[in-house]
């Protein structure tokens, strides 16, 4: 079973249009879509925004539905100056930029008995790179930082870039990275850039959410095609 996860309904809907939904299960105040894509068994869900919702949904996908891999698709804000609205980036690692126990001598992002960075699955990242070459689409890779904040400040953006060497920011992936690391499940995260994470980002996000979601959904479907072929 492969899980496909998004944060928002708008991010999941373009994917649902491309697959065969067999059943919808309501559980834990959410909907889970059981589906087929060629010979792949899928379970899909949108978590709702934020790290707690994302961690809950990822845990349910693994523990209740038996997901062996989680593919997380959606949108993010750019930190790297090379990233433009509509560009695609895959995460090499995820982190939680809003975790702060520095008063106790820990580095930013660190929680005792855990770690700062959670590595994404290299095999899944290689599939994504193969797909990008086939489709002739530019695909960036880098660290993606998460926090329960919509970043729209140049100063905060620069601090996250400097502290975590992050290329993009969003609000869920760090939590999903922690869950999948804890439970030993391969994790892949794809993001389409919807805003520049500084002043005016809210306007950019609303304007480009739908198109950016379509871009990432199309790429994810191409990845499923590649996994079927492989």
C-alpha positions in Angstrom: 0.0 0.0 0.0 1.3 3.4 -1.0 0.0 6.5 0.8 -0.4 9.8 -0.9 -0.8 12.7 1.4 -1.5 16.4 1.0 -2.1 19.1 3.5 -5.1 20.8 1.8 -8.1 19.7 -0.2 -7.0 21.9 -3.1 -3.7 19.9 -3.3 -5.4 16.5 -3.2 -8.3 17.1 -5.7 -6.1 17.1 -8.9 -4.6 13.7 -7.8 -8.0 12.2 -7.1 -9.1 13.1 -10.6 -6.4 10.8 -12.1 -7.0 7.6 -10.1 -9.8 5.1 -9.5 -11.3 5.7 -6.0 -12.8 2.4 -4.7 -13.9 3.5 -1.2 -14.0 6.4 1.1 -13.5 5.7 4.8 -14.2 8.3 7.5 -11.9 7.9 10.4 -10.5 10.2 13.1 -12.4 13.3 11.8 -11.0 12.8 8.3 -11.6 11.0 5.0 -9.3 8.4 3.6 -9.6 7.4 -0.1 -8.8 3.8 -1.0 -7.9 3.6 -4.7 -6.1 1.8 -7.5 -3.6 3.1 -10.0 -2.9 0.4 -12.5 -1.6 -2.4 -10.2 -0.8 -0.1 -7.3 -2.9 0.0 -4.2 -3.2 3.5 -2.8 -4.6 5.3 0.2 -5.0 9.0 0.0 -5.8 11.8 2.4 -5.4 15.5 3.0 -4.4 16.2 6.6 -5.5 19.8 7.0 -2.9 22.5 7.7 -0.2 22.2 10.4 2.2 19.8 12.0 -0.1 18.2 14.4 -2.7 17.4 11.7 0.0 16.1 9.4 1.5 13.9 12.1 -1.9 12.5 13.0 -2.7 11.7 9.4 0.7 10.1 8.6 0.3 7.9 11.7 -3.1 6.8 10.6 -2.0 6.1 7.1 0.8 3.8 8.5 -0.9 2.2 11.5 -4.5 1.8 10.3 -4.1 1.5 6.5 -0.7 -0.3 6.4 1.1 2.3 4.2 4.6 1.1 3.3 5.6 4.4 1.7 4.3 7.9 2.1 4.4 10.3 -0.9 3.6 13.9 0.3 2.6 16.4 -2.4 1.7 20.0 -2.2 3.0 23.6 -2.2 5.7 25.5 -0.4 7.3 29.0 -0.1 10.6 29.6 -1.6 13.7 30.5 0.4 16.4 29.7 -2.3 16.6 32.7 -4.7 16.7 30.2 -7.6 13.2 28.9 -6.9 10.4 30.7 -8.7 6.7 30.3 -8.4 5.7 27.0 -10.1 9.1 25.4 -9.7 9.3 21.9 -8.3 11.5 20.8 -5.4 12.0 17.5 -3.6 13.2 17.3 0.0 16.5 15.7 0.8 15.7 16.3 4.5 12.9 17.9 6.5 13.2 19.8 9.7 11.0 21.8 12.2 12.2 25.4 12.2 9.9 26.4 15.0 11.2 24.0 17.6 13.2 26.1 20.1 14.8 24.5 23.2 18.0 26.7 22.8 17.5 28.0 26.4 18.6 24.4 27.5 21.6 24.4 25.2 20.1 22.5 22.3 20.5 23.6 18.7 17.4 25.0 16.9 15.1 22.3 15.7 16.3 19.7 18.1 14.1 17.7 20.5 15.8 15.3 23.0 15.7 11.7 21.9 14.9 12.9 18.3 17.0 14.9 15.9 17.0 18.1 13.8 16.8 16.6 10.3 14.8 13.7 9.0 16.2 12.2 5.7 13.8 11.5 2.8 14.1 8.2 1.0 16.8 8.2 -1.6 15.2 5.5 -3.8 12.0 7.6 -4.1 14.1 10.7 -4.8 15.9 8.9 -7.6 12.5 7.9 -9.2 11.6 11.6 -9.1 14.8 12.6 -10.8 14.2 10.0 -13.5 10.7 11.3 -14.1 12.0 14.9 -14.3 14.4 13.9 -17.1 11.7 12.0 -19.0 9.3 15.0 -18.7 12.1 17.5 -19.3 11.1 19.4 -16.1 13.6 21.2 -13.9 13.6 19.6 -10.4 15.4 21.1 -7.5 16.3 19.3 -4.3 17.1 20.6 -0.9 16.2 20.8 2.8 12.6 21.8 3.4 11.8 23.4 6.8 8.4 23.2 8.5 6.7 25.2 11.2 3.2 26.1 12.4 3.5 29.6 10.9 2.9 31.0 7.4 6.2 32.9 6.8 5.8 36.3 5.2 8.8 38.1 6.7 12.1 38.6 4.9 14.0 38.5 8.3 12.4 35.2 9.3 13.0 33.7 5.9 16.7 34.7 6.1 17.0 33.2 9.6 15.6 29.9 8.5 17.9 29.8 5.5 20.9 30.5 7.6 20.0 28.3 10.5 18.9 25.2 8.6 20.3 25.7 5.1 16.8 25.3 3.9 15.6 25.9 0.3 11.9 26.0 1.0 9.4 26.3 3.8 5.9 24.9 4.5 3.9 23.7 7.5 3.8 19.9 7.6 6.7 18.0 6.2 9.0 18.2 9.3 6.3 16.4 11.4 5.7 13.7 8.7 9.5 13.2 8.5 9.6 12.6 12.2 6.7 10.1 12.1 8.1 8.2 9.2 11.6 8.1 10.8 10.1 6.9 14.1 8.1 4.1 12.4 10.7 3.2 9.7 8.6 4.0 6.6 10.2 5.5 3.5 9.1 9.1 3.0 9.1 11.3 -0.2 8.1 15.0 -0.3 7.4 17.0 -3.4 6.6 20.7 -3.3 5.6 23.2 -6.0 6.5 26.7 -5.2 3.4 28.9 -4.6 5.0 32.0 -3.0 8.2 33.7 -2.0 7.8 33.5 1.8 8.1 37.3 2.4 5.9 40.4 2.2 3.1 39.8 -0.2 3.4 36.0 0.2 -0.3 35.6 1.2 -1.4 37.2 -2.0 1.0 35.0 -4.0 -0.2 31.9 -2.2 -3.9 32.4 -2.9 -3.3 33.3 -6.5 -1.0 30.4 -7.3 -2.3 27.6 -5.0 -4.5 26.0 -7.6 -1.9 26.0 -10.4 0.9 25.0 -8.2 -1.2 22.1 -6.9 -1.8 20.9 -10.5 1.9 21.0 -11.2 2.8 18.9 -8.3 -0.1 16.5 -8.8 0.9 15.9 -12.5 4.4 15.1 -11.5 3.3 12.7 -8.7 1.0 10.8 -11.1 4.1 10.5 -13.5 6.0 9.0 -10.5 3.3 6.5 -9.9 3.5 5.5 -13.6 7.2 5.0 -13.2 6.7 2.9 -10.1 4.2 0.7 -12.0 6.7 0.3 -14.8 9.5 -0.5 -12.4 
